[in-house]
Amino acid sequence: MQVLGKPMRTIRPLTDEGAVEIIDQTALPHAFRLLRLSSLDDALRAIVDMQVRGAPLIGVTAAYGLAMALAERADDAHLDAAHAALAATRPTAVNLHWALRRVYQRVHGLAPAARAAAAWREAAAIAEEDVEQCRRIGEHGLRLLRACCPPARRWRLMTHCNAGWLATVDHGTALAPIYAAFAEGIEVHVWVSETRPRNQGLLTAWELGQQGIAHTLIADNAAGLLLARGEVDAVIVGADRIAANGDVANKIGTYLKALAAAAAQVPFYVAAPRSTIDFSCPDGAAIPLEERSGDELRWLHGRTGADAVGCLRQIDASVPVANPAFDVTPAACVSTLISERGCCPATRAGLLTLYPEEAHV
């Protein structure tokens, strides 16, 4: 996708240096900054502090993190310790564990001297596969949107959190069909919810602006009114984990939009690659939901009157705060799931039409 008119990916391998370069998403939308990750500790910090975020990108970063850990030391003990440390960073996004397991299985049987290079190649392969899968999600999602959006006027779409290219290596998940539509000359407008408390909606607005796509940022609580008024043709979101029965874990507030969409009889679509689908997880009740620090609610981040980026306390430290980072949308509220293999109902049977090889799980 584009940043300041130039092609860019969220993560770029610096192969000769044994490092990667990422976009520091904690600086957006106020500043565009690139960071170099060259060690396991760098990768851990980037994931925990949300310098990288979005389930697919977290998985790719963790894969590179394991490769960098093996460049430091490649014995079994260090491999296991690095794997455990990376796996513990974010509990909800299953892509993290999928990518780590894939790299681990690739290198575990190798001699220590061969592990770092093999892990690096596997991480790079995971990154390239993510790009292709997201491109295909865009194609399948575009066909779905053509069927539900009026052909004679601008498509009015709503999304939540950030499931664009910033959440993946490129293209995005929920935004991939929107980018595909825009590339074909279809007029699109996107309602972007702010997604408190981390305000990932600001990232969505930033990247849509970089692509020149019409959008409007809204307060999270405005979504229901817009849906009730008939100002939305479809809601499309990403996912951090999809259970085997079609239940969807995504950023907190997704469930409320699904309920409002159902009441307004507006399609509610979820777009995600294979690595987000957890066939070993029976339903949404089994998905671990991350609780983050209450300081994310207590402090606001933005530009001051002096045009400096800073923080402002809005709640005293003594006020009790709960900060669940994700919620679960029941499969019954999901109109269709979109993956790189096509579209299906949000049911186990539907998922198995796309992934029949998982029927044994």
Summary of the structure (lengths in Angstrom):
residues: 361
radius of gyration: 19.9
end to end distance: 36.1
largest distance: 62.6
contacts: 1287
relative contact order: 0.12
helix: 44%
strand: 20%
